[in-house]
Amino acid sequence: MDELLRAAHLEIAAELRSDGGNKAKASLSNGRKLSVSGPQREYEFSFKRWPEALNGLPLLVRLSRSQGPWTAAEATRLPDNRVRIVTEADLGDTPRRVQLRADDSQAWRVLAERLTSVGEADHPVRSTSAGWITGQGNPKVAREANPGRWVADWPSLRLNPRQRQAVEQALASEITFLWGPPGTGKTDVVAHIVEGCSRQGLNVLFLAPTKVAVDQALERICDLLSEEQGFDTGLVQRAGDIDVESLRERYGAYVDPEQVAARLSAHLQSRLTQLTSTLTTVRAGVALHERMRNLQEDLAAARKAYGAAGTARQNAGQALNEAQGAANALGLRITSIGTPSGFFADRKQAKLDAALIDLQKANQAAEEATATASAAEIAQNKAARGISRIGTDIADQTEKLKGVAPLSALTEETDILQRQIDEAEKELRRISDAVRANCRVLGATVSKAVQSRPLLERIDVVVIDEAGMINLPMAWYAAGLAGKRVVVAGDFRQLPAVNKAADDRGASDEDKAHARRWSATDAFRAAGLVTAAGTVRQDPRLVALGTQYRMREPICDLVNAVAYPDAPLRTGRDNESRIPFSPLVNAPVILIDTSGHCVPGPNHRTNPVHQAAVHELVRGLQYDGVLPPRKWENVLPGERATERLAVIAPYRDQVNGLKRTLVERLGADYDGLVDTVHRFQGSQRPVVILDTVAGAGDYPGRFYLETGLDSETCRLLNVALSRAQDHLVVIADVAFLRKKLPPRSEARTMLDHLETSAQSISVDQLIPIRSAAELAALPDEELTRPAFFPAEQVDRAVRWDIERARKSIDIYTFLLAVPRVKKWLPLLAEKAAAGVSVVIHTRSPEEQREDSVVERHSTLVHQLKSAGCTVEYRERMHEKVFIVDDTVLWHGSLNLLGNLGPTDLMMRLEDPESCTQARRVMDQARRESPVYRGTSGTRPTQGPGGTKKRNPDASEGVAVGAIVWGRLYLNVSYQEKDEAKRLVHAKFDGDNKLWYTDAEKAIPEERQGWLRPKS
């Protein structure tokens, strides 16, 4: 377990070091630190666009341009495009820009916590059954002698001997490994195993890596158990949301525990609704009584206040009279004293002063009495108004209380109703608990089983489906949940488990080796059932299904050659096609060879010729009635585009391009029609088009680099090829792939088989080769079709398009040649003078590598500008594209204003969407290229003292990602130097201690890290 725990921690570390790939990120700016509390720091940022995909997910944050690890963060959206971030990361006081992305390590974090506590009291994992996954212990392996006791209609089931063996063994063994290659009926076998286990009285936890895989298997399980007693009360349940529509429609009310509980408690819910409504009415009556009681209390208080104010007013009047009388008496006394004089003047003065003081006091007492009387009058008037208002309210409330039961009766009724409601809610909880307790088969994803509380009170059997896609730590933990039996089903030659630590550039070689051994592997390999070379071992624990019912035999033969040479599959279906006849796909396996028809693209992940070929294939299939016409409505079930066709490509860039192409062709974006290999795992279609993509760049792509039955190349090809039921069309640049593929590659095996056994056609049988003279006579529909033009026809065909230009001409050409500029300049000047926007996209003179070329390039740029053309510089550009009026796209190997070559080939498309797509791809390629830093200038030949310089000085701008002397400097580690030499012919600059390559070399996608500065 220590090894598994370490593997989990390595995956977490790898995730924090990764750049997040193409997943959604939020770019935040103008940050400021708000506070610091212990290790936590609080910041506020602004943003322009917030990816909704991040909502509700655990997040990571780091400074933009940083190559350091990400740190966990919590985000709170604020008004006005502001967001508050709390994190332990020190982003500075005023961070200018940071990035947020989803934290994909969350499942690994939870797993690590769970693994740490294995062995503690009441822990759900049983180490014994978990150990069976890694070949530990001596689990029982046997066969059920009478499976008909547990599996309905056993004698008449359409199961072959291997399928029957799998069911029999799984019903009697503690551990069973079921190897189910594509189309071998694995899902049916697993469903019968679950059926039998359930009837044996065992609780079954069915697990798969994805929601779709869970739902598809659970639907088949429901088919087998739907007549079983207790099915309608939750015998089979789904933990989590249902993704597959057919499961939701057919069995959602029976497998969703909330729906089951709601159905079983419908009468109780109705009663609870009535009780609640009645209680609301009764409480309203109580409230009326309480209001009346409050009003009466208020009236009594107002009357009391009125009386008190009257008394105070009377007392104040009496005090005023007394004060005034005293004042009058003192006035008389003062008058009688008169003016002090004579022998007794001092004595008189003293009497006079005392009288004056007493008078002042009397006057003050009179004033106070007057004020008190006035306040008492105000209070009495206020109390009088209150008495009047309350009297009115009491009259209204008395009217409302007519017909209302007495308060005592209502209070008693309220208590009764509340007790009844409490009892009903308690009964609802009991029903919900009972539904959970009724469950004997529960379907869930592996991730949910690991991260959630125990899903069943008792788990006897754990069935892990699609186990080849589940990493070993997850599989080990899931198997440990079983109390009696574990069944592991899947195909270890299809998609592998997703992991990052094995290829983590920031990890040590030891850590990467550990990750390959413990997280980048599956249960089949961990149990010792697969050799290091990827071949299968004979073992009593393993049952291999060997007959497939999906593919026509020629398709199966190809899949066998690529993925199952050591255990070839037999075909158990007929060799007839089940779609309408089409001359385009009149054979089971078809190879469309694009050799010699290369149109260079921005990188190896796209291929415009292949996109055009797919477009024409779909066009032909529509014409032949295999696919519905554009925007066709009321298509019958089974005849929809996504029910007849799948288009598979290894790279997301090509998938996006194909989607745009087919939206134009079909009139809608059909989800599930075009995608990468990974997204089609578990699917099948009558017609599958596999676009190999390779050929438009110099590099075939990582997809094709690995070799061996255990390689990712073999697994991905296996999934892609085996999705086809009736017809498989492979589009490939055979010549390019043969030149680039490793000698013993499974991709090369695929080509060998296709060339010897498939119906082979050239791409020009789909995409016409035209002459310039044809353009003027073509109807509009034919003009919109992709077409190739040979080198000798290109100039005349391009001239035809330029002469028709009305709004804009964009020419992407990284080279400028005197003869070509001279040839085209008059026509471009004429169009510019007519108001057409003419833009030339080329490299800047400073990017040229020789003084003479710099001067010539500058002169030609000046001539173009003088003719009215706009010249835009693009750093390190390689594109050769020509766009007219944002409608006509020319794409290929021809530099229109550069030197001609003997193999120049151009493809013409008349399609605004293709033009938009081309601009988008080129803009994206420009953004992803390293920013031009430093001055490439001209290469000095001498250093100080007249010595010849071999390398530039650091002062000339040498840095990772910079172009100096025509060199592109790279961040290549010692371990990667041989790979850099092989892929981009890298050389070492000993003076600056950096590797470099020719600035025109394209850096492979998976090695873009070489362009990032050293951390």
Secondary structure, 3 states (H helix, E strand, C coil): CHHHHHHHHHHHHHHHHCCCCCCCEEEEEEEEEEEEECCEEEEEEEECCCCHHHCCCCEEEEECCCCCCCEEEEEEEECCCEEEEEECCCCCCCCCEEEEEECCCHHHHHHHHHHHCCCCCCCCCCHHHHHHHCCCCCCCCCCCCCHHHCCCCHHHCCCCHHHHHHHHHHCCCCEEEEECCCCCCHHHHHHHHHHHHHHCCCCEEEEECCHHHHHHHHHHHHHHHCCCCCHHHCCEEECCCCCCHHHHHHHHHHHCHHHHHHHHCHHHHHHHHHHHHHHHHHHHHHHHHHHHHHHHHHHHHHHHHHHHHHHHHHHHHHHHHHHHHHHHHHHHHHHHHCCCCCCCHHHHHHHHHHHHHHHHHHHHHHHHHHHHHHHHHHHHHHHHHHHHHHHHHHHHHHHHCCCCCCHHHHHHHHHHHHHHHHHHHHHHHHHHHHHHHHCCEEEEEHHHHHHCCCCCCCCCEEEECCHHHCCHHHHHHHHCCCCCEEEEEECCCCCCCCCCHHHCCCCCHHHHHHHHHHCCCCHHHHCCCECCCCCECCCCCEEECCEECCCCHHHHHHHHHHHCCCCCCEECCCCCCCCCCCHHHCCCEEEEECCCCCCCCCCCCCCHHHHHHHHHHHHHHHHCCCCCCCCCCCCCCCCCHHHHEEEEECCHHHHHHHHHHHHHHHCCCCCCCEEEHHHHCCCCEEEEEEECCCCCCCCCCHHHCCCCCCCHHHHHHHHHHCCEEEEEEEEECHHHHHHHCCCCCHHHHHHHHHHHHCEEEEHHHCCCECCHHHHHHCCHHHHCCCEEEEHHHHHHHHHHHHHHCCCEEEEEECCCCHHHHHHHHHHHHHHHHCCCEEEEEECCHHHCCCHHHHHHHHHHHHHHHHCCCEEEECCCCCCEEEEECCCEEEEECCCCCCCCCCCCEEEEEECHHHHHHHHHHHHHHHHHCCCCCCCCCCCCCECHHHCECCCCCHHHCCCCCCEECCEEEECCCHHHHHHHHHHHCCEEECCCCEEEEECCCCCCHHHHHHHCCCC
